Amino acid sequence: MHCQNGVIALEGNLDFTTVQALVPLGCQCLAKQGTVTFDLEAVTNTDSAGVALLLAWWRFAKQHAASIRFVHIPAALKALLAVTNVDQVLAECLC
């Protein structure tokens, strides 16, 4: 994962074994860029850790007056966001 022109393209699994390392990378990009789009098109599998990851980045963005968007969200992650009502919390940044 790398931040290029304010876009971070995620790929592979978003689960308990991968997200811990991703949180600080996303936060660093948000702090540096101010506006970041997280592209989840290449995410293949996710669990509740993926939901926690999006929430962590959203919380960081709110605390640092940064702008954040999540695009190309896989169906499985959309379902997790909906069942936990997190989709309502993140509604302003889900595309």
Kinemage of the C-alpha trace (Angstrom):
@kinemage 1
@onewidth
@group {chain A} dominant
@subgroup {mainchain}
@vectorlist {calphas} color= white
{ca met a 1} P 0.000 0.000 0.000
{ca his a 2} L 1.316 3.403 -0.908
{ca cys a 3} L -0.114 6.890 -1.117
{ca gln a 4} L 0.118 8.402 -4.568
{ca asn a 5} L -1.541 11.722 -5.395
{ca gly a 6} L -3.865 11.362 -2.418
{ca val a 7} L -5.053 7.874 -3.385
{ca ile a 8} L -4.323 4.669 -1.521
{ca ala a 9} L -5.163 1.476 -3.388
{ca leu a 10} L -5.718 -1.457 -1.048
{ca glu a 11} L -5.458 -5.048 -2.199
{ca gly a 12} L -5.731 -8.551 -0.855
{ca asn a 13} L -7.115 -9.397 2.570
{ca leu a 14} L -8.322 -6.923 5.171
{ca asp a 15} L -8.341 -9.069 8.274
{ca phe a 16} L -6.816 -9.324 11.711
{ca thr a 17} L -3.451 -10.348 10.272
{ca thr a 18} L -3.155 -7.388 7.878
{ca val a 19} L -4.959 -4.311 9.172
{ca gln a 20} L -2.726 -3.545 12.136
{ca ala a 21} L 0.098 -2.546 9.802
{ca leu a 22} L -2.244 -0.538 7.556
{ca val a 23} L -3.640 1.827 10.200
{ca pro a 24} L -0.500 3.966 10.634
{ca leu a 25} L 0.203 4.039 6.897
{ca gly a 26} L -3.232 5.466 6.155
{ca cys a 27} L -2.937 7.951 9.015
{ca gln a 28} L 0.444 9.143 7.745
{ca cys a 29} L -1.000 9.736 4.296
{ca leu a 30} L -3.989 11.606 5.731
{ca ala a 31} L -1.695 13.799 7.811
{ca lys a 32} L 0.541 14.555 4.836
{ca gln a 33} L -2.080 14.957 2.084
{ca gly a 34} L -5.090 16.312 3.970
{ca thr a 35} L -7.427 14.634 1.472
{ca val a 36} L -7.203 10.914 0.754
{ca thr a 37} L -9.255 8.463 -1.267
{ca phe a 38} L -8.978 4.833 -0.217
{ca asp a 39} L -9.677 2.590 -3.210
{ca leu a 40} L -10.814 -0.863 -2.083
{ca glu a 41} L -11.448 -2.355 -5.526
{ca ala a 42} L -8.682 -4.970 -5.214
{ca val a 43} L -9.660 -6.129 -1.706
{ca thr a 44} L -10.427 -9.833 -1.992
{ca asn a 45} L -11.490 -10.813 1.533
{ca thr a 46} L -12.411 -8.978 4.694
{ca asp a 47} L -13.772 -9.483 8.161
{ca ser a 48} L -14.690 -7.142 11.002
{ca ala a 49} L -11.078 -5.945 11.111
{ca gly a 50} L -11.733 -4.260 7.758
{ca val a 51} L -14.606 -2.350 9.351
{ca ala a 52} L -12.340 -1.364 12.241
{ca leu a 53} L -9.708 -0.166 9.767
{ca leu a 54} L -12.117 2.157 7.977
{ca leu a 55} L -13.341 3.484 11.323
{ca ala a 56} L -9.784 4.115 12.515
{ca trp a 57} L -8.952 6.121 9.407
{ca trp a 58} L -12.273 7.997 9.584
{ca arg a 59} L -11.652 8.862 13.252
{ca phe a 60} L -8.128 10.066 12.461
{ca ala a 61} L -9.454 12.204 9.594
{ca lys a 62} L -12.074 13.790 11.859
{ca gln a 63} L -9.509 14.525 14.576
{ca his a 64} L -7.109 16.120 12.084
{ca ala a 65} L -9.617 17.989 9.889
{ca ala a 66} L -8.711 15.797 6.915
{ca ser a 67} L -11.028 14.720 4.114
{ca ile a 68} L -11.509 11.019 3.468
{ca arg a 69} L -13.364 8.903 0.889
{ca phe a 70} L -13.747 5.164 0.467
{ca val a 71} L -14.433 3.997 -3.101
{ca his a 72} L -15.060 0.675 -4.851
{ca ile a 73} L -16.101 -1.033 -1.628
{ca pro a 74} L -16.490 -4.813 -2.086
{ca ala a 75} L -19.929 -6.319 -1.480
{ca ala a 76} L -18.762 -8.329 1.543
{ca leu a 77} L -17.423 -5.216 3.251
{ca lys a 78} L -20.587 -3.270 2.389
{ca ala a 79} L -22.591 -6.033 4.057
{ca leu a 80} L -20.458 -5.872 7.201
{ca leu a 81} L -20.784 -2.090 7.299
{ca ala a 82} L -24.566 -2.370 6.959
{ca val a 83} L -25.085 -5.111 9.556
{ca thr a 84} L -23.059 -3.129 12.111
{ca asn a 85} L -24.694 0.197 11.150
{ca val a 86} L -21.228 1.590 10.509
{ca asp a 87} L -22.429 2.508 7.024
{ca gln a 88} L -24.499 5.222 8.710
{ca val a 89} L -21.482 6.571 10.572
{ca leu a 90} L -19.350 6.599 7.426
{ca ala a 91} L -22.161 7.663 5.066
{ca glu a 92} L -20.516 10.968 4.130
{ca cys a 93} L -17.354 9.281 2.887
{ca leu a 94} L -18.651 6.071 1.268
{ca cys a 95} L -18.775 6.224 -2.522
